[in-house]
Amino acid sequence: MPCPECGGRVRTITSRLLSDHVREIYFDCVNEDCLCRFVGHLGIVRTLIPRLPPSDNASPPMVERRANDIVMPRTAEVTVPSTSMVPSAPPDHTPVLPALH
């Protein structure tokens, strides 16, 4: 996410949980000519694939998949995300879909 003032890089300072599905995140711009500080929200808005096995706990509503949803197959192994912040194209050179904002 770019700085809303200068478009530069930002870093996360801290965050706090506002509810079961929303986190408030505090950001600092790292551009020494700007140094803007702002707050953003990260929230879970819908469930694409329900939990297995089903749970009685409340969860975000199930909705129809959208054309731009990215759904990865379930795997039994845990994968470690890449340290790169720039997504790379899959081996078949299929374009990477942009994240929803």
Secondary structure, DSSP 8 states (H G I E B T S, - for coil): ---TTT---EEEEEEEEEETTEEEEEEEE--TTT--EEEEEEE---BSS--SS--SS----B----TT-------SS-----S-SS----TT---------
